[in-house]
Amino acid sequence: MAHSSENTIPLKEEKIVGRLRDCSPHRANVEFIILPFFKTLEEIPNRSDLYEDIHYFSSMASQDSVIAILTSPVLASDFCSELNNNHLHLKLWIAVKLEHSYSKEGG
């Protein structure tokens, strides 16, 4: 008998260039958003615009979608502290102290 994982559709990667606001997710997916590494809140350009884009993107996603965000602890803690929308529910937050930051290019 085959394992149920053998009968599933493999994950597909779709890279989005530009703003999250320009995307329109419609069906249930796992959305993985990689944001730049910031050491301080002052380093984040247009922070309110970024947060609005994340809220907009998540409001357009299916209610059955999972949205994971990889970012620095300072941005994650600030963004999560401002969650007040009914459509966003924080399920898990993992903070990891990095000795070296990561880059958007994966290096």
Secondary structure, DSSP 8 states (H G I E B T S, - for coil): ---GGGGS---------S-GGG----S--EEEEE----SSGGGSTTHHHHHHHHHHHHHHS-TT-EEEEE--HHHHHHHHHT---TT-----------SS---TT--
